[in-house]
Amino acid sequence: MTDDTSDKDAGPLGHTRRSFLGRLAGLSAATIAAAGTTVDKLAGTARAAVSLPRPDHVVVVMFENTTYGDAIGNLDPVTGAPYLNSLRAIAANMTRSTGITHPTDPNYLALFSGSTQGITGNSDPRYPRGTNLTTPNLAAQLIAKGLTFGNYQQDMGDTVDQMIAYTGQTYPYLAGPNGSYFVDENVVGYWIGTGTNQVPKSVLHDLEDLPEDWSALPTVSFWHAVEDHDGHQGYPNEKVNDPDNWMRKYLSSYIEWAMTHNSLLIITWDESYPAAEDPALYNHIPTLFIGPMVKAGDYADDIDHYDVLRTIEDMYGLPYAGAAAGATPITSIWQATPAPVVALTSPGLLSDWTAPATLDLEASVTPNGHTIVKVQFYNGGTLLGEAATAPYAFTWQNVPANYYGYSLTARAVYEGGASVSSAPVPIGVYPAASLATGLVAYLNFDNNIAAQGGTRINGVKQGPVAARYVPGKFGQGRSGPRPAPASRR
């Protein structure tokens, strides 16, 4: 989020390709509501015959305030996004994706409802009338179709009624165990009710309420980190690396599952960081699509949040909300025929090991009609070994400790030299600690210092840190009360 509250959609380097329907985003919510019937009629007559996959589940995660080049290609383990970049082996990386405008809140609304609902800054779109919205939106569309939607917000807790309550033009936030939960980023709450295009409050969940079995997810769900870890630039500890750590912790399990269960992940950002705009493309943001139906690679399609919404709507045969009617579905990134599906089944995701470690790497492959030539095992971009026949396995011996851990993948090579990668499996390898050598301290994902004289500490992903505290590496720490968040405006 930024201090800039102006609408820059029509800036000198902004979009010029949007149709009249695409410009409906700038109209007031009341005007859009009045025009909704017309938009829906146009959508009904203009729907093109587009061949898109129909995932069993779609998860959408939106981060904040990051310009494309600050994350994509930035492998620095302290300030960059090594985990995000490791996903590019299985992702469609959209190299010309842009936000709709600045600042943050209009972009959340655009992705969910095809409209900024008349706001140009970070404010409540219900102001001044104070009643919940009745304009078309993705959740209402899915529910009307007999499908399901869920919105999972970190640290929302039991504050559903507070989320729904009208608060005027204020920007309330709640201090939770992981950081600051900003109510206005949970835009689904603006449509809670029983009226036209409204949805029940049962669609709102805390992130901790995600099902243990991913197959129990709604058809489409939106997930969101607290402000401290979503890339927002106003906090002293915020940088590209914090969202990257959050992804690794919260998304890696779903990604691993989705790659073998016909499901999709969309990772995107609300807006670029205006203090570091890309001079070649205004409001340039990262956006990646990840799933077994995706053909991995870089794609130079001009897309924005309306195009992403339109693509989801077309996947499930939904009507179009707002400016999605004038948007373009993303069609270039999908597999024409099913590719093999490969999964690294050992070692376990986010598992910890003691150096020097012996790691038994094992992979499973579903050929989907292809001839598998071999399976290769990688640490990052380094080939470790390969196996030509099933069972596909390789033993990596004498693995040294690594402060930042390892990212392991299996790659299936099939006829014609084509290949497909598994989801990356991050692991940790830490030095053996003993009472003879003293305590070894680690900084874990919750920013707690832990010290142990044994062999390893389960769940640690950032160690070892020998009697060292890194302020704000992943959160504000636990040494005292959490400070109020920095200004978002």
C-alpha positions as CSV (number, residue, x, y, z in Angstrom):
1,M,0.0,0.0,0.0
2,T,1.2,3.5,-0.7
3,D,0.5,7.1,0.2
4,D,-0.5,7.6,-3.4
5,T,-4.3,7.6,-3.6
6,S,-4.7,8.9,-7.2
7,D,-6.1,6.8,-10.0
8,K,-3.3,6.1,-12.4
9,D,-5.0,3.6,-14.6
10,A,-4.8,6.1,-17.5
11,G,-1.3,7.3,-16.7
12,P,1.3,7.9,-19.5
13,L,2.5,4.3,-19.2
14,G,-0.8,2.8,-18.2
15,H,-3.2,0.6,-20.1
16,T,-4.7,2.0,-23.3
17,R,-6.2,-1.3,-24.5
18,R,-9.3,-1.5,-22.3
19,S,-12.7,-1.2,-23.8
20,F,-15.6,0.9,-22.5
21,L,-16.7,-2.0,-20.4
22,G,-13.2,-2.1,-18.9
23,R,-13.6,1.5,-17.8
24,L,-16.7,0.7,-15.8
25,A,-14.2,0.2,-12.9
26,G,-14.0,3.9,-12.4
27,L,-17.7,4.4,-12.0
28,S,-19.4,4.6,-8.6
29,A,-20.8,1.5,-7.1
30,A,-24.3,2.8,-7.5
31,T,-23.8,3.5,-11.2
32,I,-22.4,0.0,-11.7
33,A,-25.3,-1.5,-9.8
34,A,-27.7,0.2,-12.2
35,A,-25.7,-0.9,-15.2
36,G,-25.3,-4.4,-13.9
37,T,-28.2,-5.8,-16.0
38,T,-26.7,-4.3,-19.2
39,V,-23.3,-5.7,-18.4
40,D,-24.7,-9.1,-17.7
41,K,-26.6,-9.1,-21.0
42,L,-23.6,-8.0,-22.9
43,A,-21.6,-10.8,-21.2
44,G,-24.2,-13.3,-22.1
45,T,-24.1,-12.5,-25.8
46,A,-20.3,-11.8,-26.0
47,R,-19.0,-15.0,-24.4
48,A,-16.6,-16.6,-26.8
49,A,-16.0,-20.3,-27.2
50,V,-12.8,-20.5,-25.3
51,S,-11.2,-23.8,-24.4
52,L,-10.0,-23.6,-20.8
53,P,-9.3,-26.3,-18.1
54,R,-11.8,-26.8,-15.3
55,P,-9.7,-27.3,-12.1
56,D,-11.2,-29.1,-9.2
57,H,-9.9,-26.3,-7.0
58,V,-8.5,-22.8,-7.6
59,V,-6.6,-21.0,-4.8
60,V,-5.8,-17.2,-5.4
61,V,-3.3,-15.5,-3.2
62,M,-2.6,-11.7,-3.6
63,F,0.4,-10.1,-2.1
64,E,1.2,-6.3,-2.1
65,N,3.4,-3.5,-3.3
66,T,6.0,-5.4,-5.3
67,T,7.4,-4.4,-8.8
68,Y,7.9,-7.4,-11.1
69,G,11.7,-7.2,-11.2
70,D,12.1,-6.9,-7.5
71,A,10.8,-10.5,-7.1
72,I,11.1,-12.4,-10.4
73,G,14.8,-13.3,-11.0
74,N,15.8,-12.1,-7.5
75,L,17.3,-15.2,-5.8
76,D,19.0,-13.4,-2.9
77,P,18.2,-15.5,0.2
78,V,17.9,-12.5,2.4
79,T,16.2,-9.8,0.3
80,G,14.9,-11.8,-2.7
81,A,12.4,-14.5,-3.5
82,P,14.2,-17.8,-3.9
83,Y,11.1,-20.0,-3.2
84,L,8.9,-18.0,-5.6
85,N,11.5,-18.3,-8.3
86,S,11.9,-22.1,-7.7
87,L,8.2,-22.3,-8.6
88,R,8.9,-21.0,-12.1
89,A,9.9,-24.5,-13.2
90,I,6.2,-25.5,-12.9
91,A,4.6,-22.1,-13.5
92,A,3.3,-19.9,-16.2
93,N,5.1,-16.7,-15.4
94,M,3.2,-13.7,-16.8
95,T,5.9,-11.2,-17.7
96,R,3.5,-8.4,-18.6
97,S,1.0,-8.5,-15.7
98,T,-0.2,-5.2,-14.3
99,G,-2.3,-3.9,-11.4
100,I,-5.4,-1.8,-12.2
101,T,-4.4,1.3,-10.3
102,H,-2.8,2.6,-7.1
103,P,-3.2,2.1,-4.1
104,T,-4.1,-1.3,-2.8
105,D,-7.8,-1.6,-2.0
106,P,-9.2,-0.9,-5.5
107,N,-7.1,-3.8,-6.8
108,Y,-8.6,-6.3,-4.3
109,L,-12.1,-5.2,-5.4
110,A,-11.2,-5.4,-9.1
111,L,-10.0,-9.0,-8.8
112,F,-13.1,-10.1,-6.8
113,S,-15.8,-8.1,-8.5
114,G,-14.6,-6.7,-11.8
115,S,-14.8,-3.2,-10.5
116,T,-13.1,-0.8,-8.1
117,Q,-16.6,0.0,-6.8
118,G,-16.0,3.7,-7.2
119,I,-13.1,4.1,-4.8
120,T,-9.7,5.6,-5.8
121,G,-8.0,5.2,-2.5
122,N,-7.9,2.8,0.5
123,S,-11.4,3.3,1.7
124,D,-14.7,1.6,2.4
125,P,-16.8,1.4,-0.9
126,R,-19.9,1.4,1.2
127,Y,-19.3,5.1,2.2
128,P,-21.4,7.2,2.5
129,R,-24.6,5.0,2.4
130,G,-23.3,2.4,4.9
131,T,-25.1,-0.6,3.3
132,N,-23.4,-3.7,2.0
133,L,-22.8,-4.0,-1.8
134,T,-25.1,-5.8,-4.2
135,T,-23.0,-5.7,-7.3
136,P,-21.9,-8.9,-9.1
137,N,-18.9,-10.7,-7.7
138,L,-17.1,-14.0,-8.0
139,A,-18.4,-15.6,-4.8
140,A,-22.0,-14.9,-5.6
141,Q,-21.5,-16.3,-9.2
142,L,-20.0,-19.5,-7.9
143,I,-22.7,-20.1,-5.3
144,A,-25.5,-19.4,-7.8
145,K,-23.9,-22.0,-10.1
146,G,-24.0,-24.6,-7.3
147,L,-20.2,-24.3,-6.6
148,T,-18.4,-23.0,-3.5
149,F,-16.3,-20.1,-2.4
150,G,-14.2,-19.4,0.6
151,N,-12.1,-16.5,1.8
152,Y,-9.3,-17.3,4.3
153,Q,-7.7,-14.3,6.1
154,Q,-4.8,-14.7,8.4
155,D,-5.5,-13.6,12.0
156,M,-9.2,-12.7,11.2
157,G,-10.1,-15.0,14.2
158,D,-13.6,-14.5,15.5
159,T,-14.0,-11.0,14.1
160,V,-16.4,-11.8,11.3
161,D,-19.1,-9.4,12.6
162,Q,-16.6,-6.7,13.0
163,M,-15.5,-7.3,9.4
164,I,-19.0,-6.9,8.2
165,A,-19.8,-3.8,10.3
166,Y,-19.7,-0.5,8.4
167,T,-16.9,1.7,9.7
168,G,-17.2,4.7,7.5
169,Q,-13.9,5.9,5.9
170,T,-11.7,4.5,8.6
171,Y,-9.2,1.7,8.1
172,P,-9.5,-0.6,11.1
173,Y,-6.9,-3.3,11.8
174,L,-6.6,-6.0,14.4
175,A,-3.4,-7.1,16.1
176,G,-3.2,-10.9,15.9
177,P,-0.6,-13.5,16.8
178,N,1.0,-13.3,13.3
179,G,0.6,-9.6,12.7
180,S,-1.9,-6.9,11.6
181,Y,-5.1,-8.0,10.0
182,F,-6.5,-5.1,8.0
183,V,-10.3,-5.3,7.7
184,D,-10.5,-3.4,4.4
185,E,-8.4,-6.1,2.6
186,N,-11.0,-8.7,3.3
187,V,-13.2,-7.2,0.6
188,V,-15.6,-10.2,0.5
189,G,-17.1,-8.9,3.7
190,Y,-18.6,-5.9,1.8
191,W,-21.0,-8.3,0.2
192,I,-22.2,-10.3,3.2
193,G,-26.0,-10.5,3.4
194,T,-29.1,-12.1,1.9
195,G,-29.8,-9.6,-0.9
196,T,-28.9,-9.6,-4.6
197,N,-25.4,-10.8,-5.3
198,Q,-24.7,-11.1,-1.6
199,V,-23.2,-14.1,0.1
200,P,-23.4,-15.7,3.6
201,K,-20.9,-14.8,6.2
202,S,-20.0,-18.5,6.4
203,V,-17.6,-17.9,3.4
204,L,-15.3,-16.0,5.7
205,H,-12.6,-18.0,7.5
206,D,-9.4,-17.6,9.4
207,L,-6.4,-18.9,7.6
208,E,-5.9,-21.4,10.4
209,D,-9.3,-23.0,9.5
210,L,-8.0,-24.3,6.2
211,P,-8.9,-28.0,5.8
212,E,-6.3,-30.6,6.6
213,D,-7.5,-32.4,3.4
214,W,-7.0,-30.1,0.5
215,S,-9.8,-31.9,-1.4
216,A,-12.2,-30.3,1.1
217,L,-11.3,-26.8,-0.1
218,P,-14.1,-24.7,-1.8
219,T,-14.1,-24.6,-5.6
220,V,-12.4,-21.2,-5.5
221,S,-10.8,-19.7,-2.4
222,F,-8.8,-16.6,-1.7
223,W,-6.0,-16.7,0.9
224,H,-4.3,-13.7,2.4
225,A,-1.4,-13.0,4.8
226,V,-1.4,-10.5,7.5
227,E,-0.1,-7.1,6.5
228,D,3.3,-7.8,8.1
229,H,4.0,-10.6,5.6
230,D,2.1,-9.7,2.4
231,G,4.8,-7.4,0.9
232,H,3.4,-4.2,2.2
233,Q,6.2,-1.6,2.2
234,G,5.3,0.4,5.3
235,Y,6.8,-1.9,7.9
236,P,10.6,-1.8,8.7
237,N,10.8,-5.6,8.4
238,E,8.9,-5.8,5.1
239,K,10.6,-6.9,1.9
240,V,10.2,-9.4,-0.9
241,N,11.8,-12.1,1.3
242,D,9.0,-12.1,3.9
243,P,6.2,-13.0,1.5
244,D,8.6,-15.6,0.0
245,N,9.0,-17.2,3.4
246,W,5.2,-17.0,3.9
247,M,4.7,-18.8,0.6
248,R,7.1,-21.5,1.5
249,K,5.4,-22.1,4.9
250,Y,1.7,-21.8,3.8
251,L,1.6,-22.7,0.1
252,S,4.1,-25.4,-0.5
253,S,1.9,-28.2,0.8
254,Y,-1.1,-27.1,-1.4
255,I,1.2,-26.8,-4.4
256,E,2.6,-30.3,-4.0
257,W,-0.9,-31.6,-3.7
258,A,-2.4,-29.6,-6.6
259,M,0.2,-30.9,-9.0
260,T,-1.3,-34.3,-8.7
261,H,-4.9,-33.4,-8.2
262,N,-6.1,-31.2,-11.1
263,S,-6.0,-28.0,-9.0
264,L,-4.6,-24.6,-9.7
265,L,-2.8,-21.9,-7.7
266,I,-2.7,-18.2,-8.8
267,I,-0.1,-16.0,-7.1
268,T,-0.4,-12.3,-7.9
269,W,0.2,-8.9,-6.4
270,D,-2.2,-6.0,-6.0
271,E,0.1,-3.3,-7.4
272,S,3.7,-2.5,-8.1
273,Y,5.8,-0.5,-5.6
274,P,5.4,3.1,-6.9
275,A,8.8,4.1,-5.4
276,A,10.4,1.6,-7.8
277,E,8.2,1.5,-10.8
278,D,9.3,-0.4,-13.9
279,P,9.9,2.4,-16.5
280,A,9.0,0.0,-19.3
281,L,5.6,-1.1,-17.9
282,Y,3.5,0.9,-15.5
283,N,2.2,-0.9,-12.4
284,H,4.2,-4.0,-13.4
285,I,3.5,-6.9,-11.0
286,P,4.4,-10.6,-10.7
287,T,1.6,-13.1,-11.5
288,L,2.1,-16.9,-11.7
289,F,-0.3,-19.8,-12.5
290,I,0.7,-23.2,-11.1
291,G,-0.9,-26.5,-11.7
292,P,-0.7,-29.7,-13.7
293,M,-2.8,-28.1,-16.5
294,V,-0.3,-25.3,-16.9
295,K,2.5,-25.3,-19.6
296,A,5.4,-23.9,-17.7
297,G,7.3,-20.9,-19.2
298,D,7.3,-17.1,-19.5
299,Y,4.4,-15.5,-21.3
300,A,4.3,-12.0,-22.6
301,D,0.4,-11.6,-22.7
302,D,-0.8,-8.2,-21.5
303,I,-3.0,-9.1,-18.5
304,D,-4.4,-7.5,-15.4
305,H,-6.8,-8.4,-12.6
306,Y,-9.8,-8.2,-14.8
307,D,-8.3,-10.8,-17.2
308,V,-7.5,-13.1,-14.2
309,L,-11.1,-12.8,-13.0
310,R,-12.5,-13.4,-16.5
311,T,-10.3,-16.5,-16.8
312,I,-11.7,-18.0,-13.6
313,E,-15.3,-17.2,-14.7
314,D,-14.8,-18.9,-18.1
315,M,-13.3,-22.0,-16.4
316,Y,-16.6,-22.5,-14.6
317,G,-19.1,-21.1,-17.1
318,L,-20.0,-18.1,-14.9
319,P,-21.5,-14.8,-16.0
320,Y,-19.1,-11.8,-16.0
321,A,-18.8,-9.4,-13.2
322,G,-18.2,-5.7,-14.2
323,A,-15.2,-5.1,-16.4
324,A,-14.5,-8.8,-16.7
325,A,-17.0,-8.7,-19.5
326,G,-14.6,-6.6,-21.6
327,A,-11.5,-8.5,-20.4
328,T,-9.6,-11.2,-22.3
329,P,-9.4,-14.8,-20.9
330,I,-5.9,-16.2,-20.6
331,T,-5.7,-19.0,-23.1
332,S,-2.0,-19.3,-24.0
333,I,-0.7,-21.1,-20.9
334,W,-2.5,-24.4,-20.8
335,Q,-1.4,-27.8,-21.8
336,A,-2.9,-28.9,-25.1
337,T,-2.6,-32.6,-24.1
338,P,-1.9,-33.9,-20.6
339,A,1.8,-34.0,-19.8
340,P,3.4,-36.5,-17.4
341,V,2.9,-35.7,-13.7
342,V,5.9,-36.2,-11.5
343,A,6.1,-35.8,-7.7
344,L,9.1,-36.0,-5.4
345,T,7.8,-38.3,-2.6
346,S,10.9,-38.3,-0.5
347,P,12.3,-36.6,1.5
348,G,9.3,-35.0,3.2
349,L,8.2,-31.4,2.6
350,L,9.8,-29.0,5.0
351,S,11.6,-31.8,6.8
352,D,14.7,-31.2,8.9
353,W,17.9,-33.2,8.7
354,T,21.2,-33.3,10.6
355,A,24.5,-32.8,8.7
356,P,26.2,-34.7,7.2
357,A,22.9,-36.0,5.9
358,T,22.0,-39.0,3.7
359,L,18.9,-38.2,1.7
360,D,17.0,-40.8,-0.2
361,L,15.3,-39.0,-3.1
362,E,12.3,-40.8,-4.5
363,A,9.9,-39.8,-7.3
364,S,6.6,-41.1,-8.6
365,V,5.5,-40.5,-12.3
366,T,2.2,-40.7,-14.0
367,P,3.1,-41.0,-17.7
368,N,-0.3,-39.9,-19.1
369,G,0.4,-41.8,-22.3
370,H,4.0,-40.6,-22.6
371,T,7.2,-42.7,-22.6
372,I,9.4,-41.7,-19.7
373,V,13.1,-41.7,-20.6
374,K,14.5,-40.9,-17.1
375,V,13.9,-39.0,-13.9
376,Q,16.5,-36.5,-12.8
377,F,16.9,-35.2,-9.3
378,Y,17.9,-31.5,-8.7
379,N,18.9,-29.2,-5.9
380,G,17.9,-25.9,-7.3
381,G,19.5,-25.8,-10.7
382,T,22.2,-28.4,-9.8
383,L,21.7,-32.0,-11.1
384,L,22.3,-34.5,-8.3
385,G,21.7,-37.7,-10.2
386,E,19.1,-39.6,-12.3
387,A,17.3,-42.9,-12.7
388,A,16.3,-44.5,-16.0
389,T,13.8,-47.0,-14.7
390,A,11.2,-47.2,-11.9
391,P,11.3,-47.1,-9.0
392,Y,12.9,-43.7,-9.6
393,A,15.4,-43.1,-6.7
394,F,18.7,-41.5,-6.0
395,T,20.7,-41.3,-2.7
396,W,22.4,-38.0,-2.0
397,Q,25.1,-38.6,0.5
398,N,27.1,-36.3,2.9
399,V,24.8,-33.4,2.5
400,P,26.3,-30.4,4.3
401,A,24.5,-28.0,6.6
402,N,23.0,-25.0,4.8
403,Y,21.7,-21.9,6.6
404,Y,19.1,-21.3,3.9
405,G,18.2,-25.0,3.3
406,Y,17.8,-26.8,0.0
407,S,15.1,-26.9,-2.7
408,L,14.7,-30.3,-4.2
409,T,12.8,-31.3,-7.4
410,A,12.4,-34.3,-9.6
411,R,12.2,-33.8,-13.4
412,A,10.7,-36.4,-15.7
413,V,12.3,-36.5,-19.2
414,Y,10.0,-38.0,-21.9
415,E,10.0,-38.6,-25.6
416,G,11.5,-35.9,-27.8
417,G,13.6,-34.5,-24.9
418,A,10.6,-32.8,-23.3
419,S,10.6,-32.6,-19.5
420,V,8.3,-31.6,-16.7
421,S,9.2,-30.8,-13.1
422,S,7.8,-31.7,-9.7
423,A,6.8,-29.1,-7.2
424,P,9.9,-28.0,-5.3
425,V,10.4,-29.6,-1.9
426,P,12.2,-27.3,0.6
427,I,14.1,-29.0,3.3
428,G,16.5,-28.0,6.1
429,V,19.9,-29.5,6.9
430,Y,21.4,-28.3,10.1
431,P,24.7,-28.9,11.9
432,A,24.7,-31.5,14.7
433,A,24.5,-29.8,18.1
434,S,25.8,-31.4,21.2
435,L,26.4,-30.5,24.9
436,A,30.1,-30.9,24.3
437,T,30.1,-28.0,21.8
438,G,27.5,-25.9,23.6
439,L,24.0,-24.8,22.6
440,V,23.1,-23.9,19.0
441,A,20.4,-21.3,18.6
442,Y,17.9,-21.1,15.7
443,L,15.5,-18.5,14.5
444,N,12.3,-20.2,13.4
445,F,9.4,-19.1,11.2
446,D,7.6,-17.4,14.1
447,N,10.7,-15.4,14.8
448,N,11.4,-17.1,18.1
449,I,14.9,-17.9,19.2
450,A,15.2,-21.6,20.1
451,A,18.3,-23.2,21.6
452,Q,19.0,-26.9,21.9
453,G,21.9,-29.2,22.7
454,G,20.5,-32.1,20.8
455,T,20.6,-33.1,17.2
456,R,18.0,-30.9,15.5
457,I,15.0,-28.7,16.1
458,N,11.8,-29.7,14.3
459,G,10.1,-27.1,12.3
460,V,13.1,-24.7,12.0
461,K,13.6,-23.3,8.6
462,Q,16.0,-20.3,9.1
463,G,18.7,-21.8,11.4
464,P,21.3,-22.1,12.5
465,V,21.8,-18.8,14.2
466,A,24.5,-19.0,16.8
467,A,23.4,-16.7,19.6
468,R,22.2,-14.3,17.0
469,Y,18.9,-12.4,16.7
470,V,17.8,-11.1,13.4
471,P,15.1,-8.4,14.0
472,G,12.0,-8.7,11.9
473,K,13.2,-11.7,9.9
474,F,9.7,-13.1,10.0
475,G,7.5,-10.9,12.2
476,Q,8.0,-8.4,14.9
477,G,9.3,-10.9,17.5
478,R,7.9,-11.9,20.8
479,S,10.0,-9.8,23.2
480,G,7.2,-7.3,23.9
481,P,3.9,-6.0,22.7
482,R,3.5,-5.6,18.9
483,P,3.8,-2.0,17.8
484,A,1.0,-0.3,15.8
485,P,1.5,-0.7,12.1
486,A,3.1,2.0,10.1
487,S,0.9,4.3,8.0
488,R,-0.5,2.6,4.9
489,R,-1.6,5.8,3.2
